[in-house]
Amino acid sequence: MENAQLISLSRQIALQHQMDVVANNLANVTTSGFKASDLMFEDYLMPVARDNDFAGFDRTLHYTQDWSTVHDMANGAIEQTGNPLDVALMGEGFLEVETADGPRYTRNGALQIDATGTLVDLNGNPVLSDAGPVKFSDADIDITISPDGTISTNNGDKGRLRVIEFADAQALAREGDNYFSGPAGVAAVNTRVMQGSIERSNVSGVTEITTMIRVQRAYQSLASMMQRQDELRSTAIQRLGEVRA
């Protein structure tokens, strides 16, 4: 395969990965606390090895490589819901949730109480406090959550939400169900909890649709160029075959 086609193919593969990222962003445009992703590209130079035995010099070829996926940690819009179990995080912290695979972190503050009286997220996983899962009884009313995350009812304090901050949020790995995993963080210092509100997704639908159109057009342009190269090669081979020895 010619170098031009290999370079085009590397770009198409990268564009396909970018389309997957954009599609995931659009699918979560209404997911509370969702953080958008973006793809970073770098220039991959070839050849790495060189040979000086030939008269001509090796030409450096520039391939496209999708280097990394980055998280957009900008805060989403805050929406007041009036639900005392909804919390929005003002700052860079994450709620810590206990899952079957261990602790996970989320910005989705749409919480609820399950049949056992445990404070859980929308996936049914316990939301952790400094003392573990938060438990309520039938006698608990007037639930309040203070800016530092302390949960209290008419029967007293129930614990303080474990809000975790990370020195480098890009080190977190995105998982399903709007969770992140990663190295242990520290108790939040600069994050405040707002009761009765939730943080909306920070995905801009208009921006993502525009990006999707741009990626699709770039992919189609490369596909068209590769098709024309195939036609030129076929024509050249046919004409060479017609030349008499």
Buried (B, 14 or more C-beta within 10 A) or exposed (E): EEEEBEBBBBBBBBBEBBBEBBEBBBEBBEBBBBBBBBBEBEEBEBEEEEEEEEEEEEEEBEBBBBEEBBBBBEBBEEEEBEBEBBBBBBBBBBBBBBBEEEBBBBBBBBBBBEEEEBBBBBBEBBBBBEEEBBBBEEEBEEBEBBEEBBBBBEEEEBBBBBBBBBEEBEEBEBBEBBBBBBEEBEBBEEBBBBBBBBBBBBBBEEEBEEBBEEBEEBBEEBEEEBEEBEEEEEEEEEEEEEEEE
